[in-house]
Amino acid sequence: MADENKESQDAPQEPENTVYQRDKTAKEPRAGQTEGETAPKPKPKIKPRKVFVAKKVKAKTDKPMEHRTRQIIVSSLEAAEALRKIVEEFQEDLAKVPSDDPDKVFEDYEKTEKFFGRLAKKYSLCPSKLVGGDLDWIYRNMPVPDTLTEEVVEAILKTEKMMIPEPVKSKLGYHVLLVCETVVSKRSTEQKTEEMDPRLMQMLERDRSEIQAPGKDMQIPG
């Protein structure tokens, strides 16, 4: 009888059912986790901060446009190309600054225009330097002021907002141009000037640049 009791004690005991064995829907406890202990919630993933990158959007329209423009006139192509490069590098530096502000692109536009205006006041040979090279609005079939030529106007009308085209050569020198703003033109300029209503002519005259333009025989210093 004593031997039978000893054998029953020495016989291997069946392990008790664990939680996950009794309930098949329960998850098996992880290493280091005791039975009945609630598993810690995973930490929320922190999304990396997005950097706002301004994209250039081309306005697709067949309607005539007006371009608010600034210019710098210099006497040599080398000087014009150097100024153009300076402004482009300034724009690139602004674009590299990270920001999640959706208005950054417009703030960069303003900074670029002010920077260009300071260069115009310092280097331009045009009387418009007094107002930072501001030419006001340029549009097709407008009366061309003495500070511009037909070729320069055409180059402006082909340029997109905040872009700087290749320097344009004219009898006045080399034009470095910056288109600051574009809008769809609401002017009726298809008629010939001599056929226009006098009231419309007065409107066009008021729209002309307030800059006192030099004479056509203006000499560009070397």
Rosetta constraint file for C-alpha pairs under 8 A:
AtomPair CA 1 CA 5 HARMONIC 6.48 0.50
AtomPair CA 2 CA 6 HARMONIC 6.26 0.50
AtomPair CA 3 CA 7 HARMONIC 6.20 0.50
AtomPair CA 4 CA 8 HARMONIC 6.26 0.50
AtomPair CA 5 CA 9 HARMONIC 6.29 0.50
AtomPair CA 6 CA 10 HARMONIC 6.19 0.50
AtomPair CA 7 CA 11 HARMONIC 6.07 0.50
AtomPair CA 17 CA 21 HARMONIC 5.62 0.50
AtomPair CA 17 CA 22 HARMONIC 6.03 0.50
AtomPair CA 18 CA 22 HARMONIC 6.24 0.50
AtomPair CA 18 CA 35 HARMONIC 7.82 0.50
AtomPair CA 19 CA 23 HARMONIC 5.99 0.50
AtomPair CA 19 CA 26 HARMONIC 6.88 0.50
AtomPair CA 19 CA 28 HARMONIC 7.98 0.50
AtomPair CA 19 CA 35 HARMONIC 7.18 0.50
AtomPair CA 19 CA 36 HARMONIC 7.74 0.50
AtomPair CA 20 CA 24 HARMONIC 5.67 0.50
AtomPair CA 20 CA 25 HARMONIC 7.19 0.50
AtomPair CA 20 CA 26 HARMONIC 4.94 0.50
AtomPair CA 20 CA 27 HARMONIC 5.91 0.50
AtomPair CA 20 CA 28 HARMONIC 5.50 0.50
AtomPair CA 20 CA 29 HARMONIC 7.84 0.50
AtomPair CA 29 CA 33 HARMONIC 5.94 0.50
AtomPair CA 29 CA 34 HARMONIC 7.01 0.50
AtomPair CA 29 CA 35 HARMONIC 6.64 0.50
AtomPair CA 33 CA 37 HARMONIC 6.48 0.50
AtomPair CA 33 CA 39 HARMONIC 7.55 0.50
AtomPair CA 50 CA 100 HARMONIC 6.73 0.50
AtomPair CA 51 CA 98 HARMONIC 5.49 0.50
AtomPair CA 51 CA 99 HARMONIC 5.55 0.50
AtomPair CA 51 CA 100 HARMONIC 5.56 0.50
AtomPair CA 52 CA 98 HARMONIC 6.51 0.50
AtomPair CA 52 CA 99 HARMONIC 5.28 0.50
AtomPair CA 52 CA 100 HARMONIC 4.71 0.50
AtomPair CA 52 CA 101 HARMONIC 6.84 0.50
AtomPair CA 52 CA 102 HARMONIC 7.06 0.50
AtomPair CA 53 CA 95 HARMONIC 7.40 0.50
AtomPair CA 53 CA 98 HARMONIC 7.67 0.50
AtomPair CA 53 CA 99 HARMONIC 7.82 0.50
AtomPair CA 54 CA 95 HARMONIC 7.44 0.50
AtomPair CA 54 CA 104 HARMONIC 7.82 0.50
AtomPair CA 54 CA 105 HARMONIC 5.84 0.50
AtomPair CA 58 CA 160 HARMONIC 7.67 0.50
AtomPair CA 63 CA 184 HARMONIC 6.50 0.50
AtomPair CA 63 CA 185 HARMONIC 7.39 0.50
AtomPair CA 64 CA 139 HARMONIC 7.88 0.50
AtomPair CA 64 CA 140 HARMONIC 7.52 0.50
AtomPair CA 64 CA 184 HARMONIC 6.06 0.50
AtomPair CA 64 CA 185 HARMONIC 5.51 0.50
AtomPair CA 65 CA 139 HARMONIC 6.60 0.50
AtomPair CA 65 CA 140 HARMONIC 7.96 0.50
AtomPair CA 65 CA 157 HARMONIC 7.38 0.50
AtomPair CA 65 CA 182 HARMONIC 6.55 0.50
AtomPair CA 65 CA 183 HARMONIC 5.62 0.50
AtomPair CA 65 CA 184 HARMONIC 4.46 0.50
AtomPair CA 65 CA 185 HARMONIC 4.81 0.50
AtomPair CA 66 CA 137 HARMONIC 6.10 0.50
AtomPair CA 66 CA 138 HARMONIC 5.56 0.50
AtomPair CA 66 CA 139 HARMONIC 4.73 0.50
AtomPair CA 66 CA 140 HARMONIC 7.74 0.50
AtomPair CA 66 CA 157 HARMONIC 7.42 0.50
AtomPair CA 66 CA 182 HARMONIC 5.53 0.50
AtomPair CA 66 CA 183 HARMONIC 5.36 0.50
AtomPair CA 66 CA 184 HARMONIC 6.11 0.50
AtomPair CA 66 CA 185 HARMONIC 5.33 0.50
AtomPair CA 67 CA 137 HARMONIC 5.39 0.50
AtomPair CA 67 CA 138 HARMONIC 5.09 0.50
AtomPair CA 67 CA 139 HARMONIC 6.55 0.50
AtomPair CA 67 CA 156 HARMONIC 7.13 0.50
AtomPair CA 67 CA 157 HARMONIC 6.69 0.50
AtomPair CA 67 CA 161 HARMONIC 7.90 0.50
AtomPair CA 67 CA 179 HARMONIC 6.17 0.50
AtomPair CA 67 CA 180 HARMONIC 7.30 0.50
AtomPair CA 67 CA 181 HARMONIC 5.76 0.50
AtomPair CA 67 CA 182 HARMONIC 4.59 0.50
AtomPair CA 67 CA 183 HARMONIC 6.80 0.50
AtomPair CA 68 CA 135 HARMONIC 7.05 0.50
AtomPair CA 68 CA 136 HARMONIC 5.24 0.50
AtomPair CA 68 CA 137 HARMONIC 4.26 0.50
AtomPair CA 68 CA 138 HARMONIC 6.09 0.50
AtomPair CA 68 CA 179 HARMONIC 5.91 0.50
AtomPair CA 68 CA 180 HARMONIC 5.56 0.50
AtomPair CA 68 CA 181 HARMONIC 5.09 0.50
AtomPair CA 68 CA 182 HARMONIC 6.30 0.50
AtomPair CA 69 CA 134 HARMONIC 6.23 0.50
AtomPair CA 69 CA 135 HARMONIC 5.51 0.50
AtomPair CA 69 CA 136 HARMONIC 6.03 0.50
AtomPair CA 69 CA 137 HARMONIC 6.50 0.50
AtomPair CA 69 CA 138 HARMONIC 7.00 0.50
AtomPair CA 69 CA 156 HARMONIC 7.67 0.50
AtomPair CA 69 CA 177 HARMONIC 6.99 0.50
AtomPair CA 69 CA 178 HARMONIC 5.69 0.50
AtomPair CA 69 CA 179 HARMONIC 4.51 0.50
AtomPair CA 69 CA 180 HARMONIC 5.57 0.50
AtomPair CA 69 CA 181 HARMONIC 7.26 0.50
AtomPair CA 70 CA 116 HARMONIC 7.86 0.50
AtomPair CA 70 CA 117 HARMONIC 7.51 0.50
AtomPair CA 70 CA 132 HARMONIC 7.31 0.50
AtomPair CA 70 CA 133 HARMONIC 4.79 0.50
AtomPair CA 70 CA 134 HARMONIC 4.39 0.50
AtomPair CA 70 CA 135 HARMONIC 5.49 0.50
AtomPair CA 70 CA 136 HARMONIC 7.58 0.50
AtomPair CA 70 CA 177 HARMONIC 5.93 0.50
AtomPair CA 70 CA 178 HARMONIC 5.30 0.50
AtomPair CA 70 CA 179 HARMONIC 6.58 0.50
AtomPair CA 70 CA 180 HARMONIC 7.25 0.50
AtomPair CA 71 CA 120 HARMONIC 7.07 0.50
AtomPair CA 71 CA 133 HARMONIC 4.88 0.50
AtomPair CA 71 CA 134 HARMONIC 6.72 0.50
AtomPair CA 71 CA 135 HARMONIC 7.19 0.50
AtomPair CA 71 CA 175 HARMONIC 6.35 0.50
AtomPair CA 71 CA 176 HARMONIC 5.44 0.50
AtomPair CA 71 CA 177 HARMONIC 4.53 0.50
AtomPair CA 71 CA 178 HARMONIC 6.28 0.50
AtomPair CA 72 CA 119 HARMONIC 7.81 0.50
AtomPair CA 72 CA 120 HARMONIC 5.23 0.50
AtomPair CA 72 CA 123 HARMONIC 7.26 0.50
AtomPair CA 72 CA 124 HARMONIC 4.76 0.50
AtomPair CA 72 CA 125 HARMONIC 7.26 0.50
AtomPair CA 72 CA 126 HARMONIC 6.95 0.50
AtomPair CA 72 CA 129 HARMONIC 7.47 0.50
AtomPair CA 72 CA 133 HARMONIC 6.05 0.50
AtomPair CA 72 CA 175 HARMONIC 5.70 0.50
AtomPair CA 72 CA 176 HARMONIC 5.00 0.50
AtomPair CA 72 CA 177 HARMONIC 6.63 0.50
AtomPair CA 73 CA 80 HARMONIC 7.74 0.50
AtomPair CA 73 CA 123 HARMONIC 7.92 0.50
AtomPair CA 73 CA 124 HARMONIC 4.93 0.50
AtomPair CA 73 CA 125 HARMONIC 5.33 0.50
AtomPair CA 73 CA 126 HARMONIC 5.73 0.50
AtomPair CA 73 CA 172 HARMONIC 7.51 0.50
AtomPair CA 73 CA 173 HARMONIC 6.03 0.50
AtomPair CA 73 CA 174 HARMONIC 5.41 0.50
AtomPair CA 73 CA 175 HARMONIC 4.68 0.50
AtomPair CA 73 CA 176 HARMONIC 6.32 0.50
AtomPair CA 74 CA 79 HARMONIC 6.58 0.50
AtomPair CA 74 CA 80 HARMONIC 6.24 0.50
AtomPair CA 74 CA 123 HARMONIC 7.27 0.50
AtomPair CA 74 CA 124 HARMONIC 5.86 0.50
AtomPair CA 74 CA 125 HARMONIC 5.88 0.50
AtomPair CA 74 CA 173 HARMONIC 5.78 0.50
AtomPair CA 74 CA 174 HARMONIC 5.32 0.50
AtomPair CA 74 CA 175 HARMONIC 6.78 0.50
AtomPair CA 75 CA 79 HARMONIC 7.43 0.50
AtomPair CA 75 CA 125 HARMONIC 7.92 0.50
AtomPair CA 75 CA 173 HARMONIC 5.04 0.50
AtomPair CA 75 CA 174 HARMONIC 6.02 0.50
AtomPair CA 75 CA 220 HARMONIC 6.30 0.50
AtomPair CA 75 CA 221 HARMONIC 6.81 0.50
AtomPair CA 75 CA 222 HARMONIC 5.99 0.50
AtomPair CA 76 CA 80 HARMONIC 6.42 0.50
AtomPair CA 76 CA 173 HARMONIC 7.12 0.50
AtomPair CA 76 CA 174 HARMONIC 6.39 0.50
AtomPair CA 76 CA 222 HARMONIC 7.84 0.50
AtomPair CA 77 CA 81 HARMONIC 6.09 0.50
AtomPair CA 77 CA 167 HARMONIC 7.36 0.50
AtomPair CA 77 CA 174 HARMONIC 6.28 0.50
AtomPair CA 78 CA 82 HARMONIC 6.14 0.50
AtomPair CA 79 CA 83 HARMONIC 6.23 0.50
AtomPair CA 80 CA 84 HARMONIC 6.19 0.50
AtomPair CA 80 CA 167 HARMONIC 6.17 0.50
AtomPair CA 80 CA 174 HARMONIC 6.32 0.50
AtomPair CA 80 CA 175 HARMONIC 7.06 0.50
AtomPair CA 80 CA 176 HARMONIC 5.98 0.50
AtomPair CA 81 CA 85 HARMONIC 6.14 0.50
AtomPair CA 81 CA 166 HARMONIC 7.81 0.50
AtomPair CA 81 CA 167 HARMONIC 6.76 0.50
AtomPair CA 82 CA 86 HARMONIC 6.26 0.50
AtomPair CA 83 CA 87 HARMONIC 6.39 0.50
AtomPair CA 83 CA 176 HARMONIC 7.50 0.50
AtomPair CA 84 CA 88 HARMONIC 6.26 0.50
AtomPair CA 84 CA 164 HARMONIC 6.98 0.50
AtomPair CA 84 CA 167 HARMONIC 7.83 0.50
AtomPair CA 84 CA 176 HARMONIC 6.57 0.50
AtomPair CA 85 CA 89 HARMONIC 6.09 0.50
AtomPair CA 86 CA 90 HARMONIC 6.24 0.50
AtomPair CA 87 CA 91 HARMONIC 6.32 0.50
AtomPair CA 87 CA 112 HARMONIC 7.48 0.50
AtomPair CA 87 CA 115 HARMONIC 7.72 0.50
AtomPair CA 87 CA 116 HARMONIC 6.85 0.50
AtomPair CA 88 CA 92 HARMONIC 6.27 0.50
AtomPair CA 88 CA 164 HARMONIC 7.77 0.50
AtomPair CA 89 CA 93 HARMONIC 6.19 0.50
AtomPair CA 90 CA 94 HARMONIC 6.38 0.50
AtomPair CA 90 CA 112 HARMONIC 7.33 0.50
AtomPair CA 91 CA 95 HARMONIC 6.28 0.50
AtomPair CA 91 CA 108 HARMONIC 7.62 0.50
AtomPair CA 91 CA 112 HARMONIC 6.57 0.50
AtomPair CA 92 CA 96 HARMONIC 6.38 0.50
AtomPair CA 93 CA 97 HARMONIC 6.92 0.50
AtomPair CA 94 CA 108 HARMONIC 6.46 0.50
AtomPair CA 95 CA 108 HARMONIC 7.77 0.50
AtomPair CA 99 CA 104 HARMONIC 7.17 0.50
AtomPair CA 103 CA 107 HARMONIC 6.37 0.50
AtomPair CA 104 CA 108 HARMONIC 6.05 0.50
AtomPair CA 105 CA 109 HARMONIC 6.33 0.50
AtomPair CA 106 CA 110 HARMONIC 6.45 0.50
AtomPair CA 107 CA 111 HARMONIC 6.27 0.50
AtomPair CA 108 CA 112 HARMONIC 6.05 0.50
AtomPair CA 109 CA 113 HARMONIC 6.23 0.50
AtomPair CA 109 CA 162 HARMONIC 6.97 0.50
AtomPair CA 109 CA 180 HARMONIC 7.51 0.50
AtomPair CA 110 CA 114 HARMONIC 6.22 0.50
AtomPair CA 111 CA 115 HARMONIC 6.08 0.50
AtomPair CA 112 CA 116 HARMONIC 6.11 0.50
AtomPair CA 113 CA 117 HARMONIC 6.11 0.50
AtomPair CA 113 CA 178 HARMONIC 7.90 0.50
AtomPair CA 113 CA 180 HARMONIC 6.66 0.50
AtomPair CA 114 CA 118 HARMONIC 6.33 0.50
AtomPair CA 115 CA 119 HARMONIC 6.49 0.50
AtomPair CA 116 CA 120 HARMONIC 6.23 0.50
AtomPair CA 116 CA 132 HARMONIC 7.44 0.50
AtomPair CA 116 CA 178 HARMONIC 7.81 0.50
AtomPair CA 117 CA 121 HARMONIC 6.30 0.50
AtomPair CA 117 CA 129 HARMONIC 7.87 0.50
AtomPair CA 117 CA 131 HARMONIC 7.57 0.50
AtomPair CA 117 CA 132 HARMONIC 3.95 0.50
AtomPair CA 117 CA 133 HARMONIC 6.10 0.50
AtomPair CA 117 CA 134 HARMONIC 7.73 0.50
AtomPair CA 118 CA 122 HARMONIC 6.37 0.50
AtomPair CA 118 CA 132 HARMONIC 6.18 0.50
AtomPair CA 119 CA 123 HARMONIC 5.89 0.50
AtomPair CA 119 CA 124 HARMONIC 7.48 0.50
AtomPair CA 119 CA 132 HARMONIC 7.61 0.50
AtomPair CA 120 CA 124 HARMONIC 4.84 0.50
AtomPair CA 120 CA 129 HARMONIC 5.25 0.50
AtomPair CA 120 CA 132 HARMONIC 5.19 0.50
AtomPair CA 120 CA 133 HARMONIC 5.45 0.50
AtomPair CA 121 CA 129 HARMONIC 4.53 0.50
AtomPair CA 121 CA 130 HARMONIC 6.08 0.50
AtomPair CA 121 CA 131 HARMONIC 7.35 0.50
AtomPair CA 121 CA 132 HARMONIC 5.25 0.50
AtomPair CA 121 CA 133 HARMONIC 7.15 0.50
AtomPair CA 122 CA 129 HARMONIC 7.60 0.50
AtomPair CA 124 CA 129 HARMONIC 5.76 0.50
AtomPair CA 124 CA 133 HARMONIC 7.62 0.50
AtomPair CA 125 CA 129 HARMONIC 7.21 0.50
AtomPair CA 125 CA 220 HARMONIC 7.40 0.50
AtomPair CA 126 CA 133 HARMONIC 7.57 0.50
AtomPair CA 126 CA 147 HARMONIC 6.97 0.50
AtomPair CA 127 CA 133 HARMONIC 7.97 0.50
AtomPair CA 127 CA 147 HARMONIC 7.99 0.50
AtomPair CA 127 CA 211 HARMONIC 6.90 0.50
AtomPair CA 127 CA 212 HARMONIC 6.96 0.50
AtomPair CA 127 CA 213 HARMONIC 6.62 0.50
AtomPair CA 127 CA 214 HARMONIC 7.26 0.50
AtomPair CA 128 CA 132 HARMONIC 6.49 0.50
AtomPair CA 128 CA 133 HARMONIC 4.58 0.50
AtomPair CA 128 CA 134 HARMONIC 6.20 0.50
AtomPair CA 128 CA 135 HARMONIC 7.19 0.50
AtomPair CA 128 CA 211 HARMONIC 5.94 0.50
AtomPair CA 128 CA 212 HARMONIC 7.99 0.50
AtomPair CA 129 CA 133 HARMONIC 4.65 0.50
AtomPair CA 129 CA 134 HARMONIC 7.69 0.50
AtomPair CA 135 CA 209 HARMONIC 5.89 0.50
AtomPair CA 135 CA 211 HARMONIC 7.99 0.50
AtomPair CA 136 CA 208 HARMONIC 7.58 0.50
AtomPair CA 136 CA 209 HARMONIC 5.97 0.50
AtomPair CA 137 CA 207 HARMONIC 7.68 0.50
AtomPair CA 138 CA 142 HARMONIC 7.29 0.50
AtomPair CA 138 CA 153 HARMONIC 7.05 0.50
AtomPair CA 138 CA 156 HARMONIC 7.57 0.50
AtomPair CA 138 CA 157 HARMONIC 7.53 0.50
AtomPair CA 139 CA 153 HARMONIC 7.82 0.50
AtomPair CA 139 CA 157 HARMONIC 7.05 0.50
AtomPair CA 139 CA 185 HARMONIC 7.49 0.50
AtomPair CA 140 CA 153 HARMONIC 7.88 0.50
AtomPair CA 140 CA 157 HARMONIC 7.53 0.50
AtomPair CA 140 CA 189 HARMONIC 7.30 0.50
AtomPair CA 141 CA 189 HARMONIC 5.91 0.50
AtomPair CA 141 CA 190 HARMONIC 7.06 0.50
AtomPair CA 142 CA 189 HARMONIC 7.24 0.50
AtomPair CA 142 CA 204 HARMONIC 7.66 0.50
AtomPair CA 143 CA 204 HARMONIC 7.85 0.50
AtomPair CA 143 CA 208 HARMONIC 7.74 0.50
AtomPair CA 144 CA 148 HARMONIC 6.33 0.50
AtomPair CA 144 CA 149 HARMONIC 6.50 0.50
AtomPair CA 144 CA 150 HARMONIC 6.96 0.50
AtomPair CA 144 CA 153 HARMONIC 7.90 0.50
AtomPair CA 145 CA 149 HARMONIC 7.55 0.50
AtomPair CA 145 CA 208 HARMONIC 7.58 0.50
AtomPair CA 145 CA 209 HARMONIC 7.60 0.50
AtomPair CA 145 CA 213 HARMONIC 7.05 0.50
AtomPair CA 146 CA 213 HARMONIC 5.49 0.50
AtomPair CA 146 CA 214 HARMONIC 6.51 0.50
AtomPair CA 146 CA 215 HARMONIC 6.95 0.50
AtomPair CA 146 CA 216 HARMONIC 6.64 0.50
AtomPair CA 147 CA 172 HARMONIC 7.65 0.50
AtomPair CA 147 CA 213 HARMONIC 5.82 0.50
AtomPair CA 147 CA 214 HARMONIC 7.11 0.50
AtomPair CA 148 CA 152 HARMONIC 6.12 0.50
AtomPair CA 148 CA 153 HARMONIC 6.89 0.50
AtomPair CA 148 CA 172 HARMONIC 7.95 0.50
AtomPair CA 149 CA 153 HARMONIC 6.29 0.50
AtomPair CA 149 CA 170 HARMONIC 6.99 0.50
AtomPair CA 150 CA 154 HARMONIC 6.16 0.50
AtomPair CA 151 CA 155 HARMONIC 6.29 0.50
AtomPair CA 151 CA 168 HARMONIC 7.83 0.50
AtomPair CA 151 CA 170 HARMONIC 7.54 0.50
AtomPair CA 152 CA 156 HARMONIC 6.25 0.50
AtomPair CA 152 CA 168 HARMONIC 6.38 0.50
AtomPair CA 152 CA 169 HARMONIC 7.99 0.50
AtomPair CA 152 CA 170 HARMONIC 7.52 0.50
AtomPair CA 152 CA 175 HARMONIC 7.63 0.50
AtomPair CA 153 CA 157 HARMONIC 6.29 0.50
AtomPair CA 154 CA 158 HARMONIC 6.46 0.50
AtomPair CA 155 CA 159 HARMONIC 6.52 0.50
AtomPair CA 155 CA 165 HARMONIC 7.61 0.50
AtomPair CA 155 CA 168 HARMONIC 7.59 0.50
AtomPair CA 156 CA 177 HARMONIC 7.39 0.50
AtomPair CA 156 CA 179 HARMONIC 7.10 0.50
AtomPair CA 159 CA 163 HARMONIC 6.47 0.50
AtomPair CA 159 CA 164 HARMONIC 7.45 0.50
AtomPair CA 159 CA 165 HARMONIC 6.63 0.50
AtomPair CA 159 CA 179 HARMONIC 6.89 0.50
AtomPair CA 160 CA 179 HARMONIC 6.74 0.50
AtomPair CA 160 CA 182 HARMONIC 7.66 0.50
AtomPair CA 161 CA 179 HARMONIC 5.20 0.50
AtomPair CA 161 CA 180 HARMONIC 5.76 0.50
AtomPair CA 161 CA 181 HARMONIC 5.51 0.50
AtomPair CA 161 CA 182 HARMONIC 6.13 0.50
AtomPair CA 162 CA 178 HARMONIC 6.24 0.50
AtomPair CA 162 CA 179 HARMONIC 5.25 0.50
AtomPair CA 162 CA 180 HARMONIC 5.30 0.50
AtomPair CA 162 CA 181 HARMONIC 7.20 0.50
AtomPair CA 163 CA 178 HARMONIC 6.13 0.50
AtomPair CA 163 CA 179 HARMONIC 6.14 0.50
AtomPair CA 164 CA 176 HARMONIC 7.40 0.50
AtomPair CA 164 CA 177 HARMONIC 5.72 0.50
AtomPair CA 164 CA 178 HARMONIC 5.09 0.50
AtomPair CA 164 CA 179 HARMONIC 7.05 0.50
AtomPair CA 165 CA 176 HARMONIC 7.62 0.50
AtomPair CA 165 CA 177 HARMONIC 6.59 0.50
AtomPair CA 165 CA 178 HARMONIC 7.69 0.50
AtomPair CA 166 CA 176 HARMONIC 7.48 0.50
AtomPair CA 167 CA 174 HARMONIC 6.04 0.50
AtomPair CA 167 CA 175 HARMONIC 5.37 0.50
AtomPair CA 167 CA 176 HARMONIC 5.09 0.50
AtomPair CA 167 CA 177 HARMONIC 7.23 0.50
AtomPair CA 168 CA 174 HARMONIC 5.52 0.50
AtomPair CA 168 CA 175 HARMONIC 5.02 0.50
AtomPair CA 168 CA 176 HARMONIC 6.93 0.50
AtomPair CA 169 CA 173 HARMONIC 5.85 0.50
AtomPair CA 169 CA 174 HARMONIC 4.53 0.50
AtomPair CA 169 CA 175 HARMONIC 6.29 0.50
AtomPair CA 170 CA 174 HARMONIC 6.32 0.50
AtomPair CA 170 CA 175 HARMONIC 7.60 0.50
AtomPair CA 172 CA 218 HARMONIC 7.54 0.50
AtomPair CA 172 CA 219 HARMONIC 7.84 0.50
AtomPair CA 172 CA 220 HARMONIC 6.71 0.50
AtomPair CA 173 CA 220 HARMONIC 6.78 0.50
AtomPair CA 191 CA 195 HARMONIC 6.42 0.50
AtomPair CA 191 CA 196 HARMONIC 6.37 0.50
AtomPair CA 192 CA 196 HARMONIC 6.51 0.50
AtomPair CA 193 CA 201 HARMONIC 7.75 0.50
AtomPair CA 196 CA 200 HARMONIC 6.50 0.50
AtomPair CA 196 CA 201 HARMONIC 6.55 0.50
AtomPair CA 197 CA 201 HARMONIC 6.40 0.50
AtomPair CA 198 CA 202 HARMONIC 6.31 0.50
AtomPair CA 199 CA 203 HARMONIC 6.45 0.50
AtomPair CA 200 CA 204 HARMONIC 6.28 0.50
AtomPair CA 201 CA 205 HARMONIC 6.20 0.50
AtomPair CA 202 CA 206 HARMONIC 6.26 0.50
AtomPair CA 203 CA 207 HARMONIC 6.36 0.50
AtomPair CA 204 CA 208 HARMONIC 6.50 0.50
AtomPair CA 214 CA 218 HARMONIC 6.33 0.50
